[in-house]
Amino acid sequence: MNIYDFTVKDIKGQDISLNCFKGKVLLIVNTATGCGFTPQYAGLQKLYDDYQVKGFEILDFPCNQFGHQAPGTEDEINSFCTLNYHTTFPRFAKIEVNGENEHPLYKYLKLQQKGILTANIKWNFTKFLVDRKGDIIRRFAPTEKPEKLANEIEKLLEKD
């Protein structure tokens, strides 16, 4: 099993295979619209603007598990992000990243990073960097600003 074996729901509820992102460098992020880290959307969009043409994608998974900071429907969340932060990267349906209803993708992300069981996601805007082969390269804490990831993204984009 690898990251490309997972299927997720887009913001319209349609199944999307992550296989469609095969060969791209990915940044997978659990997000929220009412969080102290929400302004990171601007930094995420800057990364997307800078690197999308080179094979970079950001996969945005709204999550309401932390302080109920992602209220509203998928359409409301998408409108908020588009209007306030001008985001254009793919956004998916709300998911849970921990616990009984944890999405299988997040269970995989936490288990695969460096081959060890990592701790639960602690808050919104935890980021996972994935290389073109689908390997989870690194996990970043919510406090890590998107602009600080640029060098690592560039290195991965330069690799075959």
C-alpha positions in Angstrom: 0.0 0.0 0.0 1.1 3.6 -0.7 -0.4 7.0 -0.7 -1.7 6.6 -4.2 -4.0 3.7 -3.1 -6.2 6.1 -1.1 -9.5 7.6 -2.2 -10.8 10.8 -0.6 -13.9 12.9 -1.1 -13.7 16.3 -2.8 -15.7 19.3 -1.6 -18.6 18.1 -3.7 -18.6 14.6 -2.1 -17.1 12.9 -5.2 -14.5 10.2 -4.8 -11.0 11.2 -5.9 -8.2 8.7 -6.1 -4.9 10.1 -4.9 -3.4 8.2 -7.8 -4.2 11.3 -9.9 -1.4 13.1 -8.0 1.2 10.4 -8.8 4.5 11.9 -9.7 3.9 15.2 -7.9 5.4 16.6 -4.7 2.5 16.9 -2.3 1.9 18.9 0.9 -1.0 17.4 2.8 -2.5 19.8 5.4 -5.4 19.5 7.8 -6.9 23.0 8.0 -9.5 25.2 9.7 -11.1 28.5 8.9 -11.4 29.8 12.5 -7.9 29.0 13.9 -5.0 31.2 15.0 -3.1 29.5 12.2 -5.7 30.2 9.5 -3.6 33.0 8.1 -1.2 30.3 6.9 -3.5 29.9 4.0 -1.7 32.9 2.5 1.6 31.2 2.8 0.2 28.0 1.4 -1.1 29.8 -1.6 2.2 31.5 -2.2 3.9 28.1 -2.2 1.3 26.9 -4.7 1.8 29.9 -6.9 5.5 29.4 -6.9 5.7 25.7 -7.4 2.5 24.3 -8.9 3.8 24.6 -12.5 6.8 22.5 -11.5 4.7 19.6 -10.2 3.7 20.6 -6.7 0.2 20.2 -5.2 -1.3 21.1 -1.8 -4.1 18.9 -0.6 -6.3 20.8 1.9 -8.3 18.7 4.3 -10.6 20.8 6.5 -10.9 19.3 10.0 -13.3 20.3 12.7 -11.7 18.2 15.5 -9.7 20.9 17.2 -11.8 23.5 19.0 -14.6 23.2 16.3 -12.6 25.7 14.3 -13.8 24.5 10.9 -17.5 25.0 11.2 -19.8 25.2 8.2 -20.3 23.2 5.0 -17.6 22.4 2.5 -19.0 25.1 0.3 -18.8 27.7 3.1 -15.3 26.7 3.9 -14.3 26.9 0.2 -15.9 30.3 -0.2 -14.1 31.6 2.9 -10.7 30.4 1.7 -11.3 31.6 -1.8 -12.6 35.1 -0.8 -10.2 35.8 2.1 -7.0 34.0 0.9 -7.6 33.6 -2.8 -6.7 29.9 -2.6 -6.7 27.8 -5.7 -5.2 24.5 -4.6 -7.4 21.4 -4.2 -9.7 21.3 -1.2 -11.4 18.2 0.0 -14.4 17.3 2.2 -14.0 17.6 6.0 -12.3 14.7 7.7 -11.2 13.5 11.1 -7.4 13.1 11.6 -7.5 11.3 14.9 -9.6 8.8 16.8 -12.4 6.4 16.0 -13.5 8.1 12.8 -9.9 9.0 11.6 -9.6 9.0 7.9 -7.4 6.0 6.6 -5.2 8.5 4.8 -4.2 10.2 8.1 -3.7 6.8 9.8 -1.3 6.0 7.0 0.5 9.3 7.1 1.2 9.0 10.8 2.3 5.4 10.5 4.6 5.8 7.5 6.6 8.8 8.4 10.1 7.4 8.8 8.6 3.9 9.4 7.6 4.7 13.0 4.3 5.3 14.8 4.0 9.0 15.2 1.9 10.9 17.7 -1.6 12.0 17.0 -2.2 15.2 15.1 -2.1 17.9 17.8 -3.8 20.8 15.9 -4.9 22.3 12.7 -2.3 23.0 10.0 -0.1 20.0 10.6 1.7 19.4 7.3 3.0 16.3 5.6 5.5 16.6 2.7 5.4 13.8 0.2 7.9 13.2 -2.6 7.1 12.3 -6.2 7.3 8.5 -5.4 4.6 8.9 -2.7 7.0 8.6 0.3 6.2 10.7 3.3 9.4 12.8 3.7 8.6 14.9 6.7 5.9 16.0 9.1 5.7 19.7 10.1 4.1 21.1 13.2 1.3 23.7 12.9 3.6 26.4 14.1 5.9 25.8 11.1 5.0 28.5 8.6 4.5 27.4 5.0 7.3 29.8 3.7 9.8 27.8 5.8 9.1 24.7 3.7 10.2 26.3 0.3 13.7 24.9 0.3 12.6 21.3 1.0 9.9 21.5 -1.6 12.5 22.9 -4.2 14.8 20.0 -3.4 12.1 17.4 -4.0 11.0 19.1 -7.2 14.5 18.9 -8.5 14.6 15.1 -8.0 13.3 12.8 -10.7 
